[in-house]
């Protein structure tokens, strides 16, 4: 099988004063604390999550 493309996502800012749905989106991406980095599969749904909270994230292709 072909390997799925992945994106590295890092939580660049804290989520203390963010909206609850934005906090839930960050948690849904698997990010737990500031400067935490995870690799997520590049799908339209994860792209939408990244776009929603892009002001909190640093993304590497």
MDTraj code that builds the backbone (N, CA, C; nanometers):
import mdtraj as md
import numpy as np

residues = "UNK UNK UNK UNK UNK UNK UNK UNK UNK UNK UNK UNK UNK UNK UNK UNK UNK UNK UNK UNK UNK UNK UNK UNK UNK UNK UNK UNK UNK UNK UNK UNK UNK UNK UNK UNK UNK UNK UNK UNK UNK UNK UNK UNK UNK UNK UNK UNK UNK UNK UNK UNK UNK UNK UNK UNK UNK UNK UNK UNK UNK".split()
xyz = np.array([
    [0.0826, -0.1198, 0.0000],
    [0.0000, 0.0000, 0.0000],
    [0.0866, 0.1256, 0.0000],
    [0.0348, 0.2287, -0.0571],
    [0.1064, 0.3556, -0.0607],
    [0.1001, 0.4226, 0.0762],
    [0.2100, 0.4900, 0.1090],
    [0.2124, 0.5611, 0.2360],
    [0.1278, 0.6858, 0.2278],
    [0.0598, 0.7153, 0.3371],
    [-0.0224, 0.8362, 0.3411],
    [0.0637, 0.9565, 0.3736],
    [0.0327, 1.0677, 0.3104],
    [0.1072, 1.1910, 0.3359],
    [0.0736, 1.2421, 0.4748],
    [0.1756, 1.2881, 0.5467],
    [0.1557, 1.3382, 0.6825],
    [0.2009, 1.4827, 0.6927],
    [0.1422, 1.5524, 0.7895],
    [0.1749, 1.6923, 0.8153],
    [0.2188, 1.7027, 0.9607],
    [0.3270, 1.7763, 0.9860],
    [0.3699, 1.8022, 1.1237],
    [0.3007, 1.9284, 1.1723],
    [0.2344, 1.9180, 1.2866],
    [0.1616, 2.0307, 1.3438],
    [0.2145, 2.0557, 1.4844],
    [0.2479, 2.1817, 1.5144],
    [0.2993, 2.2197, 1.6450],
    [0.2087, 2.3253, 1.7057],
    [0.1763, 2.3088, 1.8328],
    [0.0969, 2.4090, 1.9039],
    [0.1898, 2.5228, 1.9450],
    [0.1771, 2.6378, 1.8793],
    [0.2690, 2.7495, 1.8989],
    [0.2255, 2.8430, 2.0114],
    [0.0952, 2.8500, 2.0387],
    [0.0431, 2.9398, 2.1417],
    [-0.0415, 2.8612, 2.2396],
    [-0.0566, 2.9159, 2.3591],
    [-0.1397, 2.8520, 2.4598],
    [-0.2873, 2.8652, 2.4277],
    [-0.3672, 2.7798, 2.4883],
    [-0.5108, 2.7773, 2.4593],
    [-0.5944, 2.8211, 2.5792],
    [-0.5347, 2.8905, 2.6735],
    [-0.6024, 2.9250, 2.7979],
    [-0.7258, 3.0127, 2.7758],
    [-0.7193, 3.1086, 2.6851],
    [-0.8314, 3.2020, 2.6672],
    [-0.9031, 3.1824, 2.5348],
    [-0.8937, 3.0639, 2.4794],
    [-0.9577, 3.0354, 2.3510],
    [-1.0993, 2.9853, 2.3712],
    [-1.1760, 2.9907, 2.2629],
    [-1.3118, 2.9374, 2.2647],
    [-1.3079, 2.7868, 2.2895],
    [-1.4134, 2.7352, 2.3495],
    [-1.4178, 2.5928, 2.3841],
    [-1.4081, 2.5035, 2.2614],
    [-1.4735, 2.5438, 2.1512],
    [-1.4671, 2.4588, 2.0321],
    [-1.3281, 2.4596, 1.9697],
    [-1.2530, 2.5686, 1.9868],
    [-1.1161, 2.5728, 1.9371],
    [-1.0255, 2.4843, 2.0225],
    [-1.0476, 2.4855, 2.1530],
    [-0.9723, 2.3981, 2.2429],
    [-0.9994, 2.2522, 2.2058],
    [-1.1253, 2.2194, 2.1796],
    [-1.1620, 2.0827, 2.1422],
    [-1.0972, 2.0435, 2.0098],
    [-1.0863, 2.1364, 1.9170],
    [-1.0227, 2.1086, 1.7881],
    [-0.8742, 2.0803, 1.8065],
    [-0.8079, 2.1593, 1.8907],
    [-0.6657, 2.1374, 1.9188],
    [-0.6466, 2.0000, 1.9826],
    [-0.7315, 1.9649, 2.0766],
    [-0.7242, 1.8329, 2.1412],
    [-0.7521, 1.7217, 2.0405],
    [-0.8446, 1.7467, 1.9472],
    [-0.8759, 1.6489, 1.8442],
    [-0.7594, 1.6221, 1.7508],
    [-0.6745, 1.7218, 1.7321],
    [-0.5536, 1.7029, 1.6518],
    [-0.4471, 1.6256, 1.7285],
    [-0.4656, 1.6088, 1.8593],
    [-0.3709, 1.5326, 1.9408],
    [-0.2685, 1.6179, 2.0122],
    [-0.2876, 1.7494, 2.0095],
    [-0.1933, 1.8406, 2.0750],
    [-0.2324, 1.8604, 2.2205],
    [-0.1329, 1.8572, 2.3102],
    [-0.1625, 1.8611, 2.4524],
    [-0.1088, 1.9843, 2.5237],
    [0.0075, 2.0350, 2.4830],
    [0.0673, 2.1490, 2.5504],
    [0.1402, 2.2358, 2.4483],
    [0.1842, 2.3517, 2.4900],
    [0.2557, 2.4431, 2.4013],
    [0.3862, 2.3781, 2.3543],
    [0.4184, 2.3957, 2.2291],
    [0.5358, 2.3385, 2.1618],
    [0.5288, 2.1872, 2.1457],
    [0.4130, 2.1282, 2.1653],
    [0.3935, 1.9850, 2.1402],
    [0.3733, 1.9665, 1.9903],
    [0.4418, 1.8685, 1.9310],
    [0.4340, 1.8424, 1.7877],
    [0.3788, 1.7028, 1.7640],
    [0.2873, 1.6922, 1.6694],
    [0.2338, 1.5626, 1.6275],
    [0.2332, 1.5566, 1.4756],
    [0.2299, 1.4350, 1.4232],
    [0.2135, 1.4149, 1.2794],
    [0.0726, 1.3637, 1.2564],
    [-0.0009, 1.4323, 1.1699],
    [-0.1370, 1.3913, 1.1370],
    [-0.1438, 1.3583, 0.9883],
    [-0.2340, 1.2681, 0.9530],
    [-0.2530, 1.2298, 0.8132],
    [-0.3206, 1.3456, 0.7396],
    [-0.2724, 1.3739, 0.6202],
    [-0.3237, 1.4855, 0.5406],
    [-0.4549, 1.4454, 0.4727],
    [-0.5668, 1.4777, 0.5374],
    [-0.6994, 1.4528, 0.4806],
    [-0.7769, 1.5836, 0.4812],
    [-0.8847, 1.5922, 0.4064],
    [-0.9641, 1.7154, 0.4076],
    [-1.0164, 1.7512, 0.5473],
    [-1.0488, 1.6525, 0.6288],
    [-1.1007, 1.6825, 0.7622],
    [-0.9922, 1.7404, 0.8534],
    [-0.8705, 1.6860, 0.8467],
    [-0.7643, 1.7423, 0.9296],
    [-0.7216, 1.8791, 0.8778],
    [-0.7275, 1.8991, 0.7458],
    [-0.6983, 2.0321, 0.6906],
    [-0.7979, 2.1352, 0.7428],
    [-0.9237, 2.0968, 0.7513],
    [-1.0252, 2.1865, 0.8048],
    [-1.0007, 2.2200, 0.9502],
    [-0.9596, 2.1206, 1.0282],
    [-0.9277, 2.1447, 1.1690],
    [-0.8088, 2.2396, 1.1813],
    [-0.7076, 2.2182, 1.0979],
    [-0.5892, 2.3042, 1.1005],
    [-0.6261, 2.4466, 1.0612],
    [-0.7089, 2.4636, 0.9602],
    [-0.7510, 2.5975, 0.9172],
    [-0.8307, 2.6686, 1.0253],
    [-0.9112, 2.5938, 1.1006],
    [-0.9952, 2.6541, 1.2043],
    [-0.9119, 2.7178, 1.3140],
    [-0.8035, 2.6532, 1.3541],
    [-0.7208, 2.7040, 1.4642],
    [-0.5807, 2.7405, 1.4158],
    [-0.5702, 2.7871, 1.2927],
    [-0.4399, 2.8170, 1.2335],
    [-0.3631, 2.9250, 1.3100],
    [-0.4334, 3.0124, 1.3787],
    [-0.3675, 3.1189, 1.4544],
    [-0.2944, 3.0642, 1.5777],
    [-0.3172, 2.9374, 1.6126],
    [-0.2514, 2.8752, 1.7272],
    [-0.1387, 2.7810, 1.6861],
    [-0.1305, 2.7486, 1.5575],
    [-0.0446, 2.6401, 1.5127],
    [0.0712, 2.6863, 1.4266],
    [0.1718, 2.5987, 1.4174],
    [0.2807, 2.6106, 1.3217],
    [0.2769, 2.4799, 1.2427],
    [0.2678, 2.4884, 1.1098],
    [0.2492, 2.3706, 1.0258],
    [0.3700, 2.3527, 0.9345],
    [0.4183, 2.2270, 0.9263],
    [0.5288, 2.1927, 0.8364],
    [0.4814, 2.0822, 0.7447],
    [0.5008, 2.1003, 0.6163],
    [0.4557, 2.0057, 0.5158],
    [0.5254, 1.8760, 0.5256],
])
top = md.Topology()
chain = top.add_chain()
for i, resn in enumerate(residues, 1):
    res = top.add_residue(resn, chain, resSeq=i)
    for name in ("N", "CA", "C"):
        top.add_atom(name, md.element.get_by_symbol(name[0]), res)
traj = md.Trajectory(xyz[None], top)
